[in-house]
Amino acid sequence: MSGLHITMIAALTGWLVAFGWRRWPHAAERLPSRQAGLLAAVLAAGAYAVLAGFQVPAQRTLFMLAALALTFWGRREPQPFSALKWALFVVLLVDPWAVLSAGFWLSFGAMAVILWVTFGRVALPDKLRGWVTVQAALTLALAPALMLLFQQVSLISPLANAIAIPVVSWLVTPLALLGVIAPPLWHAAAWLMDGLGQCLVWASVLPWAIATQPAPEGWATVLAIIGTVWLLLPRGFPLRALGGLLWLPLAFPPHASIAPNHFEADVIDVGQGTAILIRTAHHTLLYDTGPAFADSDAGERIIVPYLRATGVGTLSGVIVSHDDNDHSGGLHSVLRDLPTGWLLHGLPVTSPLLNTAPTPRHCQRGQHWLWDGVRFDILNPPATAYAESNRRDNDFSCVLKISSGGQSLLITGDGERRVELELMEQALRNNGTDLSATVLIAGHHGSRTSSLAEFVEQVQPQFSVFTMGYRNRFGHPHPQVVARFQNQNASILRSDTSGLIKLTFSEVGVVTSEYRPSHLRYWQVSAP
């Protein structure tokens, strides 16, 4: 909305300066009041753009206003599309990398749509109909880009804009600016924003407020954009409705399915931390939620966007292995943004993360369940562990084994020497636990406090996956730990060099894929 505010401030400043300039004869003789107003408007727009952060939408507005001001200065007919093209040229001249930002495409795309449906038409609609037309065109035209970038489109945005734009533009912004002179006006602006925020929160949770679906293919997005241009052609153009047919691939994308008795595990790259999505034919489980950051967390920035992009809208369950930030930091955002069935955890009962958790229960040895022919077993900690005051946080880690068709995945969280010894002791007992696994997520990110040589030898993994940040300060994985897996002829996969690691389990074996090596950009260099 910064573009609208910049235009409003520029128009108000230009009108006031021109009004005063006419009453200053000596100044008006040297510079006409109209040109003085134009100059003041551009300067005010520049100042407000900087104040607003000088992001791409603010830059686009400023440069468009400057181009139109030059047109009026030279007493020429204004051409809004030409102004938009000049603004595009200048923005890319200042920052060529702006094309990588979502704001660039949404800002210029929205303005192009507004100009397309409002300028150059033979008959102009009345104000109300014109506003409805613009809002409908914006919702339709930006939907393909929003689906591609965010996998969701707000269906309630026209109604929300009908309330938010007038309130913010004509009440909140003027009160906030006048508050510099009369500070009590800031309280009025804050009160209005608080009320508006509550209204928008209520609107956002309506069942039909947001449409979501998996990230579309690029070609489907392009077809939908072509169809949108076709649909928005001037009235009277033949067969406009056929443009809707080009929306079909975007509206009804193909869905990849998982066969019964098969499962997939996506080791999500969250930096120094762990987050693993396990999917069966009809269920989804998230093991750990990555770290929290200073102003956000991996759940909000990485995990939820990835789940939406892959078509995961709900979680059957979540496991948070233990009380370490790099494993539990994103839990709040995941539970807030995705409906979740239940939570298993190794957290203290006093943890604030449990306040909003659905049916939280401690992990304990012996818990198991079957989803679509795939068996899930909690191997550790024992039920008595939660009464031990001297047990380290890492040793509360929920150890999960997933098995089907002779293939299995073992996840030990940050379990250290004590956990691995407990697992091997349990395996030695009559009818004990089978620790062998096709894939092992290396304990504690490859720290030398985990992955004992005896434990690795007993598991005998074909693949070992290390989850850690690029050039992390802990030196993970430790060379001795890597050597232990190599001595077992295990293939090494690392999230710092591979990015997202996908593991597909079936009766014939495990298929692995690594995102970064297969999606290298020309400016990227493979990590050493």
C-alpha positions in Angstrom: 0.0 0.0 0.0 3.1 2.3 0.1 2.6 3.2 -3.5 -0.9 4.6 -2.8 0.4 6.5 0.2 3.3 8.0 -1.8 0.9 9.1 -4.5 -1.4 10.7 -1.9 1.4 12.5 -0.1 2.8 13.7 -3.5 -0.5 15.0 -4.6 -1.3 16.8 -1.4 2.2 18.4 -1.2 2.1 19.4 -4.9 -1.4 21.0 -4.4 -0.3 22.9 -1.3 2.9 24.2 -2.9 1.1 25.3 -6.1 -1.6 27.0 -4.0 0.9 29.0 -2.0 3.1 29.7 -5.0 0.3 31.5 -6.8 0.2 33.9 -3.9 3.9 34.7 -4.2 4.2 36.9 -7.3 7.9 37.2 -7.4 8.4 33.4 -7.3 5.6 32.8 -9.8 7.3 35.1 -12.3 10.4 32.9 -12.2 8.7 29.5 -12.0 5.1 28.8 -12.8 3.1 27.5 -9.9 2.2 24.3 -11.7 5.9 23.4 -12.2 6.7 24.3 -8.6 3.9 22.0 -7.5 5.2 19.2 -9.7 8.8 19.6 -8.4 7.5 19.6 -4.8 5.4 16.5 -5.4 8.3 14.5 -6.7 10.6 15.6 -3.8 7.8 14.7 -1.3 7.4 11.4 -3.0 11.1 10.7 -2.9 11.2 11.6 0.8 8.3 9.4 1.7 9.6 6.5 -0.5 12.9 6.6 1.6 10.8 6.8 4.8 8.8 3.7 3.7 12.0 1.7 3.1 12.6 2.3 -0.6 11.4 -1.2 -1.5 10.5 -2.1 -5.1 6.8 -0.9 -4.9 8.0 2.5 -3.5 10.6 2.8 -6.2 8.1 2.0 -8.9 5.7 4.6 -7.6 8.4 7.3 -7.3 9.8 6.7 -10.8 6.3 6.6 -12.4 5.5 9.9 -10.7 8.8 11.4 -11.9 8.1 10.3 -15.5 4.6 11.8 -15.4 5.8 15.0 -13.8 8.3 15.4 -16.6 5.5 14.9 -19.1 3.3 17.6 -17.4 6.4 19.9 -17.2 6.8 19.7 -20.9 3.1 20.2 -21.5 2.7 16.8 -23.2 -0.1 14.3 -23.1 0.6 11.9 -20.2 1.0 8.2 -21.1 0.7 6.0 -18.0 2.0 2.9 -19.7 5.1 4.8 -20.9 5.6 5.9 -17.3 5.4 2.3 -16.1 8.0 1.3 -18.7 10.3 4.1 -17.6 9.9 3.1 -14.0 10.7 -0.5 -14.9 13.8 0.6 -16.7 15.1 2.7 -13.9 14.3 0.1 -11.2 16.3 -2.5 -13.1 19.1 0.0 -13.8 19.4 0.7 -10.0 19.1 -2.9 -9.0 19.1 -5.6 -11.7 18.7 -8.3 -9.0 15.2 -6.9 -8.2 13.8 -9.4 -10.6 14.4 -12.1 -8.0 12.1 -10.5 -5.5 8.4 -11.3 -5.4 7.6 -7.7 -4.7 9.0 -6.7 -8.1 6.6 -9.0 -10.1 3.6 -8.3 -7.9 4.1 -4.5 -7.9 4.6 -4.0 -11.6 2.1 -6.7 -12.4 -0.6 -5.1 -10.3 0.0 -1.6 -11.8 0.0 -3.1 -15.3 -3.4 -4.7 -14.6 -4.9 -1.5 -13.2 -3.8 0.4 -16.3 -5.0 -2.3 -18.6 -8.5 -2.3 -17.3 -8.9 1.4 -16.7 -7.0 3.4 -19.4 -7.8 3.5 -23.1 -11.3 2.1 -22.8 -14.1 3.7 -24.9 -16.6 3.9 -22.1 -15.6 4.4 -18.5 -17.7 2.8 -15.8 -19.0 4.7 -12.7 -16.8 4.8 -9.7 -18.3 1.8 -7.8 -18.3 -0.4 -10.9 -14.8 0.7 -11.8 -13.5 -0.1 -8.3 -15.2 -3.6 -8.4 -13.7 -4.2 -11.9 -10.2 -3.2 -10.8 -10.4 -5.5 -7.6 -11.7 -8.4 -9.6 -9.1 -8.0 -12.3 -6.3 -7.7 -9.7 -7.4 -10.9 -7.9 -7.7 -12.8 -11.2 -4.5 -11.5 -12.7 -2.2 -11.9 -9.7 -3.6 -15.4 -8.8 -1.1 -17.3 -11.1 1.9 -15.5 -9.6 0.6 -15.9 -6.1 0.1 -19.6 -6.6 3.6 -20.0 -8.0 5.3 -17.9 -5.3 3.2 -18.6 -2.2 0.8 -21.5 -3.1 -2.2 -19.5 -1.9 -4.5 -16.8 -3.1 -6.6 -14.6 -0.8 -10.2 -14.7 -2.0 -11.3 -12.2 0.6 -8.7 -9.5 -0.4 -11.3 -7.4 -2.4 -13.5 -7.1 0.7 -10.5 -6.5 2.9 -9.1 -3.8 0.6 -12.5 -2.1 0.5 -12.1 -1.5 4.3 -8.3 -1.3 4.8 -7.4 1.0 1.9 -9.7 3.9 2.9 -9.0 3.5 6.7 -5.2 3.4 6.3 -4.9 5.9 3.5 -7.3 8.6 4.7 -7.2 8.1 8.5 -4.2 6.2 9.8 -1.5 7.7 7.6 -2.5 11.3 8.0 -2.9 10.9 11.8 0.5 9.2 12.0 2.1 12.1 10.0 0.3 14.8 12.0 1.4 13.0 15.2 4.9 14.5 14.6 3.2 17.9 15.5 0.6 16.6 17.9 1.8 13.3 19.5 -1.6 12.3 20.9 -2.7 11.7 17.4 -0.4 8.7 17.3 -2.7 7.0 19.9 -5.7 7.5 17.6 -3.8 6.0 14.7 -2.7 3.1 16.8 -6.3 2.5 18.0 -7.6 2.5 14.4 -4.8 0.1 13.3 -5.6 -2.2 16.2 -9.3 -2.3 15.3 -8.5 -2.8 11.7 -6.1 -5.6 12.5 -8.7 -7.5 14.5 -11.1 -7.2 11.7 -8.6 -8.6 9.2 -7.6 -11.5 11.5 -11.3 -12.4 11.8 -11.7 -12.3 8.0 -8.5 -14.3 7.4 -9.9 -17.3 9.3 -13.1 -17.6 7.4 -13.2 -21.1 5.7 -13.3 -19.6 2.2 -10.9 -16.7 2.8 -7.8 -18.4 1.2 -7.4 -20.8 -1.6 -4.4 -23.1 -1.4 -2.9 -25.7 -3.7 0.6 -27.2 -4.5 3.1 -25.0 -6.4 2.1 -25.2 -10.1 4.4 -26.0 -13.0 5.9 -23.1 -14.8 4.1 -23.8 -18.1 0.8 -24.0 -16.2 1.5 -20.5 -14.8 2.3 -19.1 -18.2 -0.9 -20.5 -19.7 -2.9 -19.0 -16.9 -1.3 -15.6 -17.4 -2.1 -15.8 -21.2 -5.7 -16.8 -20.3 -6.0 -13.8 -17.9 -4.9 -11.4 -20.6 -7.4 -12.9 -22.9 -10.2 -12.7 -20.3 -9.4 -9.0 -19.6 -9.5 -7.9 -23.2 -12.0 -5.0 -23.9 -15.7 -5.9 -24.0 -16.8 -6.9 -27.4 -13.6 -8.9 -28.2 -14.9 -12.3 -29.6 -14.6 -15.5 -27.5 -13.1 -13.8 -24.4 -14.5 -16.6 -22.2 -12.3 -19.1 -23.9 -9.4 -17.6 -22.0 -10.7 -19.5 -18.9 -9.8 -22.8 -20.6 -6.1 -21.8 -20.2 -6.6 -21.7 -16.5 -7.5 -25.4 -16.3 -3.9 -26.8 -15.8 -3.4 -24.3 -13.0 -6.7 -24.9 -11.3 -6.5 -28.7 -11.5 -2.8 -29.7 -11.2 -1.8 -33.3 -11.3 -1.1 -34.8 -7.9 1.7 -37.3 -7.3 0.5 -40.2 -5.1 2.3 -42.6 -2.8 1.4 -46.3 -3.1 0.4 -48.3 0.0 3.3 -49.9 1.8 5.6 -47.2 0.5 6.8 -44.0 2.2 8.8 -40.9 1.4 11.0 -38.8 3.7 12.0 -35.3 2.8 15.0 -34.0 4.8 14.3 -30.3 4.7 17.3 -28.0 4.6 16.8 -25.7 7.6 20.4 -24.8 8.2 21.8 -26.0 11.5 18.9 -28.0 12.7 16.5 -30.8 11.7 13.2 -31.1 10.0 12.0 -34.2 8.2 8.7 -34.7 6.5 7.5 -38.4 6.3 4.6 -39.2 4.0 2.6 -42.4 3.4 -0.3 -42.9 1.1 -2.7 -40.9 3.3 -0.8 -39.6 6.2 1.9 -37.0 6.9 4.3 -36.7 9.9 6.8 -33.9 10.6 9.8 -34.9 12.7 11.3 -31.8 14.3 10.7 -28.2 13.2 14.1 -26.6 12.8 15.6 -23.6 14.7 14.1 -20.3 15.8 15.8 -17.1 14.6 16.0 -13.6 16.1 12.8 -12.4 14.4 11.2 -15.6 13.0 11.8 -19.3 12.8 12.3 -22.1 10.3 8.7 -23.2 10.6 7.4 -19.9 9.2 10.2 -19.2 6.7 11.0 -22.7 5.4 8.9 -25.6 6.6 5.3 -24.3 6.1 6.1 -22.8 2.7 7.7 -26.1 1.6 4.7 -28.1 2.9 2.3 -25.9 1.0 4.4 -26.1 -2.1 4.3 -29.9 -2.0 0.5 -29.9 -1.4 0.6 -30.7 2.3 -2.2 -28.7 4.0 -2.6 -30.7 7.2 -0.3 -32.9 9.4 -1.4 -36.2 10.8 1.1 -35.7 13.6 4.3 -33.9 14.7 7.2 -35.2 16.7 9.6 -32.8 18.4 12.5 -34.9 19.5 13.7 -32.8 22.5 14.1 -29.4 24.0 16.8 -27.8 21.7 16.2 -24.7 19.7 17.4 -26.3 16.5 14.8 -29.0 16.7 11.8 -27.3 18.4 12.2 -23.6 17.3 9.7 -23.7 14.5 7.0 -25.6 16.3 4.8 -22.6 17.2 4.6 -21.5 13.5 3.9 -25.0 12.3 1.0 -25.5 14.8 -0.3 -22.0 14.0 -0.3 -22.4 10.2 -1.2 -26.0 9.7 -4.0 -28.1 11.3 -2.2 -30.9 13.2 -3.6 -34.1 14.7 -1.3 -34.8 17.6 2.1 -34.1 19.1 4.7 -36.5 20.5 7.7 -34.9 22.2 10.7 -35.1 24.4 10.1 -31.6 25.9 9.7 -30.7 29.6 6.1 -30.6 30.8 6.5 -26.9 31.6 7.6 -26.0 28.1 5.6 -23.0 26.7 5.7 -24.7 23.3 3.0 -27.1 24.6 0.5 -24.4 25.4 -1.1 -24.6 21.9 -0.2 -28.2 21.1 -2.9 -30.6 20.1 -3.1 -33.6 22.5 0.7 -33.5 23.5 2.2 -36.8 24.8 5.7 -37.8 25.8 7.6 -40.1 23.5 8.3 -43.4 25.2 9.7 -46.8 24.1 7.0 -49.2 22.9 4.7 -46.7 21.2 3.9 -47.8 17.7 1.3 -47.3 14.9 0.6 -48.4 11.4 -0.2 -46.0 8.5 -1.0 -47.4 5.1 1.1 -50.5 5.6 4.0 -48.6 7.0 5.1 -49.2 10.6 6.2 -46.5 13.0 8.1 -47.4 16.2 9.3 -45.2 19.1 12.5 -46.9 20.3 13.6 -44.4 23.0 13.5 -42.9 25.6 12.1 -45.4 28.1 9.1 -44.3 30.2 11.3 -44.0 33.3 13.6 -41.4 31.6 11.4 -38.4 32.4 11.9 -39.0 36.1 15.7 -38.9 35.8 17.0 -35.5 37.0 20.5 -36.1 35.7 19.5 -37.0 32.1 20.8 -34.6 29.5 18.3 -32.8 27.2 19.8 -34.5 24.1 19.2 -37.9 25.7 15.4 -37.3 25.8 15.5 -37.4 22.0 12.6 -39.4 20.5 14.1 -42.2 18.5 11.8 -43.1 15.6 12.1 -46.1 13.2 9.9 -46.3 10.1 9.7 -49.7 8.3 8.1 -51.2 5.3 8.8 -53.8 2.7 12.3 -54.6 4.0 13.4 -50.9 4.0 13.6 -48.7 7.0 14.6 -45.2 8.2 16.1 -44.6 11.7 16.1 -41.1 13.3 17.9 -40.6 16.6 17.5 -36.9 17.0 20.4 -35.5 19.1 20.7 -38.8 21.0 24.3 -39.2 22.3 26.4 -42.1 23.7 23.8 -42.9 26.4 20.9 -43.2 24.0 22.9 -45.4 21.6 24.0 -47.7 24.4 20.3 -48.0 25.6 19.3 -48.9 22.1 22.0 -51.5 21.8 21.1 -52.9 25.2 17.5 -53.2 24.2 18.5 -55.0 21.0 20.5 -57.6 22.9 17.5 -58.7 24.9 15.3 -61.6 23.8 13.0 -60.5 21.0 14.8 -57.1 21.2 14.7 -54.2 18.9 16.1 -54.6 15.4 18.3 -51.6 14.9 19.3 -52.3 11.3 18.1 -49.6 8.9 18.5 -48.8 5.3 18.9 -45.1 6.1 20.2 -43.5 9.3 19.9 -39.8 10.1 23.2 -39.4 11.9 22.7 -38.5 15.5 23.4 -34.9 16.7 24.3 -33.7 13.2 27.4 -35.8 13.1 28.9 -34.7 16.4 31.5 -37.0 17.9 29.3 -37.4 21.0 27.1 -39.7 18.8 27.4 -42.4 16.2 29.5 -44.8 18.2 31.4 -47.2 16.1 29.5 -50.2 17.6 26.2 -48.5 17.0 27.0 -47.7 13.4 28.1 -51.3 12.9 24.9 -52.6 14.3 22.7 -50.4 12.2 24.6 -51.0 9.0 23.0 -48.3 7.0 23.3 -48.1 3.3 22.9 -44.3 3.5 23.8 -41.9 6.2 22.3 -38.4 6.2 23.8 -35.5 8.1 21.6 -32.5 8.8 23.6 -29.3 9.5 24.3 -25.7 8.4 26.8 -24.8 5.8 30.2 -24.1 7.5 28.6 -24.4 10.9 30.6 -23.2 13.9 30.4 -26.7 15.5 32.5 -28.4 12.8 29.7 -30.9 12.1 30.1 -33.5 10.9 33.2 -34.6 12.7 35.7 -36.4 10.4 35.9 -39.4 12.7 32.2 -39.9 12.5 32.2 -39.6 8.7 34.9 -42.2 8.6 32.9 -44.7 10.7 30.1 -44.6 8.2 32.5 -44.8 5.3 34.0 -47.9 6.9 30.6 -49.5 6.7 30.4 -48.5 3.0 27.5 -46.2 3.7 26.8 -43.4 1.1 27.1 -40.0 2.7 24.4 -37.3 2.2 24.8 -33.8 3.7 22.1 -31.1 3.8 24.7 -28.4 3.8 25.9 -29.4 0.3 22.8 -31.2 -1.0 20.0 -28.9 0.3 16.7 -30.7 0.3 17.3 -34.5 0.4 14.4 -36.7 -0.8 14.3 -40.4 0.1 11.8 -42.7 -1.5 11.3 -46.1 0.1 9.8 -49.1 -1.7 10.2 -52.9 -1.7 12.9 -52.6 -4.3 15.1 -50.2 -2.3 15.7 -46.5 -1.6 15.9 -43.8 -4.2 17.6 -40.6 -3.2 17.6 -37.2 -4.8 19.4 -34.0 -3.9 18.0 -30.6 -4.7 21.1 -28.4 -4.9 23.2 -30.4 -7.3 20.3 -30.8 -9.7 19.2 -27.1 -9.5 22.5 -25.2 -9.6 22.3 -21.5 -10.7 25.0 -20.1 -12.9 26.4 -18.0 -10.0 26.4 -20.8 -7.5 29.5 -22.8 -6.6 29.3 -26.2 -5.0 30.2 -26.2 -1.4 33.6 -27.8 -0.6 
